Amino acid sequence: MPRPITLFTGQWADLPFEEVCRLAGEWGYDGLEIACWGDHLDVTRAASDPSYVASRKALLEKHNLQCWAISNHLTGQAVCDNPIDARHEAILPPHIWGDGSPEGVRQRAAEEMKTTARAAAALGVDTVVGFTGSSIWHCVAMFPPVPASFVEAGYQDFADRWNPIMDVFDSVGVRFALEVHPSEIAYDYWTTVRTLDAIDRRPSFGLNFDPSHMMWQDLDVAGFLWDFRDRIYHVDCKDTKLRLNGRNGRLSSHLPWADPRRGWDFVSTGHGDVPWETVFRTLNSISYNGPISIEWEDAGMDRLHGAPDALAFIRTLTSIEPPAAAFDAAFAPRQ
């Protein structure tokens, strides 16, 4: 089977899980990257109740779908974040938010990420995609001046909080794939290097490659894939359209999604500025054979049109042969 193409359910969590399964199956997706919110996946139940796991698997099978990864971005975000505030209350389940005491939220979020690893193992899934949060993202502008010791303490805080979580991942044979993303401890090339170093490059901690945020940061997406090729544990497809015209800025000016004054926005995969052919040729070169997950965040297009549209586009890229196969085909003996 070629690389499976999945739909990330995070932007569909307002719909019942069974309805998302039905839609994805009808569109022709191979599976789902299941979000751990809405009613899509309760990690506590999945980690402790075999009948609940069986019911989720039955829904997938009913619609000819499989699952290779689950995602818990929202809870993972709270593990390291500073400050913890009303934004987190809006995205966290009540049992994680509790009384809103920041350190209590962080500790409960860390325990939930451990449970997420156990839930993945119970489902037979070997990868959890997510965020880590960051205690130093709020200092990204570097003013007021940020001493090196302050930044170093941020990476130490990340390591202190995530190493115990990763011990559980190791114990159940599951990997974590951090989505490199603004507001995370790793948001670009050099912060990714520093994050991997901070956690001693333990094998269970890798990366979710999503080029959308890299584009407006002017990062070389193919170079990122190549340099971190041993850590690419999952791939999300989300496209970005740049609108940098002298007024629209890279940081988007606190404007809402789809506002034409923003310097960039997410668009349907295949309609933006991500060099997808280059991405897929590089994925072939690094021998990535895992799922390709479509993440839908285009505020300017109906998702019921956009999700199948994006799938059709990604299917066209499966004709890009891996290097060895292309070479063999080119020089095969002629009959």
Protein Blocks (a to p, Z undefined) as FASTA:
>chain_A
ZZdddddfklmmmpcfklmmmmmmmnopabdcddfehjlbcfklmmmmmklmmmmmmmmm
mnopacfbdcdfklmmmmmgccddfklmmmpcfklnmnopaklmmmmmmmmmmmmmmmmm
mnopabdcddebjaklmmmnopacddfklmmmmmmmmmmmmmmmmmmmmmnopacddddd
ehiablbfklmmmmmmmnoopaklccdddfklmmmnopafklmmmmmmmmmcbdcddddd
dddehjacfklnopaehiakbcbdcddehiambdfklmmmmmmmnopabdcddddfbfkb
cfklmmmmmmmmmmmmmmpccfklmmmmmmgccZZ
